[in-house]
Amino acid sequence: MPLSHDERFALARDLCARYARATQAVRVGGVYGSTARGADTPWSDLELFLVVGDGSGAQGLHALYAGTALSATVVEEGELVARLLAPSPDWPIQMAILEDVRVLQGDAALPTRWLQMGREVPRERHLRALETALPTLVFESCGRIFSCQERGNRRDLHVSAVETLLEMLTALCLLNGAWVHHDYFGGIEDSFHLPRLPEGYRELAPALWDAREPAEAAALAYRLLDSFVALLRSEGVALSDWTHLPPEEWPLRKEGTERDPTCSGERSEGAGAVAGRLALLRQVHRGAGAGAAPWPRPVSLRRPVAGPLRARHPRGPAPHVAGEPHDLGRALDARRAHPAGR
């Protein structure tokens, strides 16, 4: 039998207490998500969030209990503060959890203090984080929509549209220094209140989510992507577009060992270069059909955790996800010449 709300909440309370006894280092332990809001169903998962002292050895877990998917996200306090002060695509998720968590163990005032830290981060840091993440957000998944149109592929169309919209949601959260409280389309609806949005976003996003015909979805995706890039330009966000940079000048070594063009004068023309590629996309889309550029893989917004309550070995640093260069113009030309694509 699935767990009732009361059983789910009792399990969350018991697990937080067990963490506290096992580690003697729980600063905050609680439940978040639909269970914390009282909106859970018998099929909802149970999500715990625990902040522990540095070096405690505590780690998170994923498990099934009475048919319920159970997850406990554990983060050391020092790592949490570092995440809040140095935004990344995980930053909106972290802030939403801190605002939603219902504390069952530890100091209930701490989430408010950590939230305040996150709110005080200068906007410049959010913009730099967005610039770093953008090569792997939105553009690849949007390219899949155009590929679906070119191939007449209806089966992959909806998931490509959903990926595009959820990645754009992450980008908009960073651009606005904000976060949402729901997953999937609920998060898209939450984002409608943000002050900085692409023109037509409130109409285009639901329409793209619901689109089931490749031509319709591609037309909507083009309009939304064009508006999104225009917003980035208006906000001074530069993309890592190396179209006009000779390959011999690409920063292929670690930072500090060679000049990074994204940190020099070239970076300011990035959004303009992408806008130029979008002009070509407009021409291709109206003519022989839209092509898909070989964008890098999207950023994973959630890292899996597993294992017992105490880790056998200390965790290493979080992996760094770097962008890759691309040339939308050449990719579209190649796609038109070879429509079989990837």
C-alpha positions in Angstrom: 0.0 0.0 0.0 1.3 3.5 -0.8 2.1 5.7 2.1 -0.4 8.2 3.3 0.6 11.8 4.0 0.8 11.2 7.7 3.0 8.1 7.2 5.2 9.9 4.7 5.7 12.8 7.2 6.4 10.4 10.0 9.0 8.6 7.9 10.7 12.0 7.1 10.8 12.9 10.8 12.3 9.5 11.7 15.0 9.6 9.0 16.1 13.2 10.0 16.4 12.0 13.6 18.4 9.0 12.5 20.8 11.2 10.5 21.2 13.3 13.6 22.1 10.3 15.8 24.3 8.7 13.1 26.4 11.8 12.3 26.1 14.1 15.4 26.5 16.9 12.8 23.0 17.8 11.4 22.6 21.5 11.2 19.2 21.3 9.5 17.2 18.4 8.4 13.7 18.6 6.9 11.3 17.7 4.1 10.5 19.7 1.0 8.4 19.4 -2.1 4.8 18.3 -2.2 5.0 16.5 1.2 6.1 19.7 2.9 3.4 21.7 1.1 0.7 19.1 2.0 0.0 18.6 -1.8 1.4 15.0 -2.0 -0.5 12.1 -3.4 0.0 8.4 -2.6 2.3 8.3 -5.6 4.4 11.3 -4.7 8.1 10.9 -3.8 9.5 11.8 -0.4 12.3 14.4 -0.6 14.6 15.2 2.4 17.2 17.9 2.6 19.9 17.9 5.3 22.8 20.3 5.9 25.6 18.9 8.0 28.8 20.1 9.5 31.9 20.0 7.3 33.8 16.7 7.4 30.9 14.8 9.0 31.0 11.9 6.5 27.2 12.0 6.1 25.9 11.3 2.6 22.6 11.2 0.8 20.6 8.2 -0.4 18.0 7.1 -2.9 15.8 4.2 -2.0 12.3 2.7 -2.3 10.1 2.4 0.8 6.6 0.9 0.6 6.5 1.7 -3.1 7.6 5.3 -2.5 10.7 6.8 -4.0 12.7 8.3 -1.2 15.7 10.6 -1.6 17.8 12.4 1.0 20.0 15.2 -0.3 22.9 15.9 2.1 25.2 18.9 1.7 28.0 20.1 4.0 27.4 23.7 5.3 30.6 25.0 3.7 29.6 23.6 0.3 26.1 25.0 0.6 27.4 28.5 1.3 29.8 28.2 -1.6 27.0 27.2 -3.9 24.8 30.1 -2.8 27.6 32.7 -3.3 28.8 31.3 -6.6 25.6 30.8 -8.7 25.4 27.9 -11.2 22.4 26.1 -12.9 21.9 24.4 -9.5 21.5 27.8 -7.7 17.7 28.2 -8.4 17.1 24.7 -7.2 19.1 25.2 -4.0 17.2 28.5 -3.2 13.8 26.9 -3.8 14.6 24.0 -1.4 15.8 26.4 1.3 12.6 28.4 1.0 10.3 25.3 0.9 12.0 23.1 3.4 10.0 22.3 6.6 12.6 21.8 9.3 12.2 18.6 11.4 15.7 18.5 12.9 18.2 21.2 13.9 18.0 25.0 13.9 14.8 26.2 12.0 16.2 29.7 11.6 19.2 28.7 9.5 17.4 28.3 6.1 16.3 31.9 6.4 19.9 33.0 7.0 21.2 31.0 4.1 18.4 32.3 1.8 19.5 35.9 2.7 23.0 35.0 1.7 21.7 33.9 -1.7 19.6 37.0 -2.1 22.5 39.3 -1.5 24.6 37.8 -4.3 25.5 40.6 -6.8 23.6 40.3 -10.1 26.9 40.3 -12.0 27.6 36.8 -10.6 24.3 35.5 -11.9 25.0 36.9 -15.4 28.5 35.4 -15.4 27.0 32.0 -14.4 24.5 32.3 -17.1 27.1 33.1 -19.7 29.1 30.0 -18.6 26.0 27.7 -18.7 24.4 29.0 -21.9 26.4 27.1 -24.5 24.9 23.9 -22.9 21.4 25.3 -22.2 18.5 25.8 -24.6 20.4 25.7 -27.9 21.0 21.9 -28.2 17.5 21.0 -27.2 16.0 23.6 -29.5 18.1 22.2 -32.3 16.4 18.9 -31.7 13.0 20.5 -32.4 14.2 21.7 -35.7 15.7 18.2 -36.4 12.2 16.7 -35.6 10.7 19.0 -38.2 13.3 18.2 -40.8 12.9 14.4 -40.2 9.1 14.5 -39.7 9.8 13.0 -36.3 6.7 13.3 -34.0 7.8 10.9 -31.4 10.7 12.9 -30.1 9.1 16.3 -30.6 7.4 16.7 -27.3 10.4 15.7 -25.1 12.6 18.1 -27.1 10.1 20.9 -26.5 10.0 20.1 -22.8 13.8 20.1 -22.6 14.0 23.4 -24.3 11.5 25.1 -22.0 12.9 23.7 -18.8 16.4 24.7 -19.8 15.2 28.2 -20.7 13.5 28.3 -17.3 16.8 27.7 -15.6 18.4 30.4 -17.7 15.7 32.9 -16.9 16.0 32.1 -13.2 19.7 33.0 -13.4 19.0 36.1 -15.4 16.5 37.3 -12.8 18.3 36.0 -9.7 15.1 34.1 -8.9 13.7 30.6 -8.5 10.4 28.7 -8.9 8.7 26.2 -6.6 7.2 23.6 -9.0 8.6 21.1 -11.5 7.7 20.7 -15.1 4.9 23.0 -16.5 4.1 24.3 -13.0 7.6 25.8 -12.9 7.0 27.4 -16.4 3.8 29.0 -15.0 5.7 30.1 -11.9 8.2 31.9 -14.2 5.5 34.1 -15.7 5.9 36.6 -12.8 9.6 37.2 -13.5 10.3 40.7 -14.5 12.8 39.8 -17.3 11.2 37.5 -19.9 11.5 37.0 -23.7 8.9 38.9 -25.6 5.8 36.7 -26.0 7.1 34.1 -23.5 3.9 33.8 -21.6 2.1 32.8 -24.8 4.8 31.0 -26.7 6.0 28.7 -23.9 2.5 27.0 -23.3 1.9 26.8 -27.0 5.3 25.1 -27.5 4.6 22.7 -24.6 1.3 21.7 -26.2 2.5 21.5 -29.8 2.4 18.1 -31.4 3.1 18.8 -35.0 6.8 19.3 -36.0 6.1 22.3 -38.3 4.1 24.1 -35.6 6.6 23.3 -32.9 9.6 24.5 -35.0 7.8 27.8 -35.8 7.1 28.4 -32.1 10.6 27.4 -31.1 12.2 29.7 -33.6 10.1 32.7 -32.4 10.9 31.9 -28.7 14.6 31.4 -29.4 14.8 34.6 -31.4 13.1 36.5 -28.5 15.3 34.8 -25.9 18.5 35.9 -27.7 17.2 39.4 -28.0 16.6 39.4 -24.3 20.1 38.3 -23.6 21.5 41.0 -25.8 19.4 43.7 -24.0 20.6 42.5 -20.6 24.3 42.5 -21.7 24.7 38.7 -21.6 27.5 37.4 -23.8 27.4 33.9 -25.3 30.5 31.8 -25.8 30.2 32.1 -29.6 33.6 31.5 -31.2 32.3 32.0 -34.8 34.7 34.9 -35.5 37.6 33.5 -33.4 40.3 31.6 -35.3 40.6 28.0 -34.1 44.2 28.5 -33.0 42.9 31.1 -30.5 40.3 28.8 -28.8 41.1 28.4 -25.1 41.9 24.7 -25.1 44.1 24.7 -22.0 43.2 25.3 -18.3 42.3 28.8 -17.3 45.3 30.9 -16.6 47.6 29.1 -19.0 46.3 30.8 -22.1 44.2 33.8 -23.0 40.5 33.1 -22.6 38.7 35.0 -25.3 35.4 35.0 -23.3 37.1 37.2 -20.8 38.4 39.8 -23.2 37.0 42.2 -25.8 35.7 39.3 -28.0 33.1 38.3 -25.5 31.0 41.4 -26.0 30.2 40.4 -29.6 29.0 36.9 -28.6 25.2 37.6 -28.4 25.5 39.7 -31.6 27.2 36.8 -33.4 24.4 34.4 -32.3 21.8 36.9 -33.5 23.5 36.8 -36.9 23.3 33.0 -36.9 19.6 33.4 -36.0 19.1 35.5 -39.0 20.5 32.6 -41.1 18.2 30.3 -39.2 15.3 32.5 -40.2 16.3 32.2 -43.8 16.7 28.4 -43.6 13.5 27.9 -41.6 11.5 29.8 -44.2 13.2 27.9 -47.1 14.5 24.4 -47.0 13.7 23.7 -43.4 15.5 24.2 -40.1 18.7 22.3 -39.3 20.1 21.0 -36.0 23.5 22.3 -34.8 25.8 19.8 -33.0 25.5 21.5 -29.6 27.1 20.1 -26.5 25.1 18.0 -24.1 22.8 19.8 -21.6 23.8 20.5 -18.0 22.4 18.0 -15.5 20.6 20.0 -12.8 20.4 17.2 -10.2 23.3 15.0 -9.2 22.4 11.5 -8.0 23.4 10.5 -4.5 23.3 7.0 -3.0 24.6 4.8 -0.2 24.4 4.6 3.6 24.0 7.5 5.9 27.7 7.9 6.4 30.2 8.0 3.5 33.2 5.7 3.5 35.3 8.3 1.8 35.0 12.1 1.7 33.3 13.5 -1.4 35.4 15.2 -4.0 34.6 18.5 -5.7 31.6 18.8 -7.9 32.4 18.1 -11.6 32.8 21.2 -13.8 30.7 21.3 -16.9 32.4 23.4 -19.6 30.9 24.7 -22.8 32.1 23.7 -26.3 32.5 26.0 -29.3 30.0 26.0 -32.1 29.3 27.7 -35.4 25.6 27.8 -36.0 26.0 29.2 -39.6 28.3 26.4 -40.7 26.3 23.8 -38.9 23.1 24.9 -40.7 24.8 24.9 -44.1 26.1 21.4 -43.4 22.7 20.2 -42.3 21.0 21.5 -45.4 23.6 19.7 -47.5 23.3 16.4 -45.5 19.7 16.3 -44.2 20.1 12.9 -42.6 22.0 14.7 -39.9 23.0 13.2 -36.6 
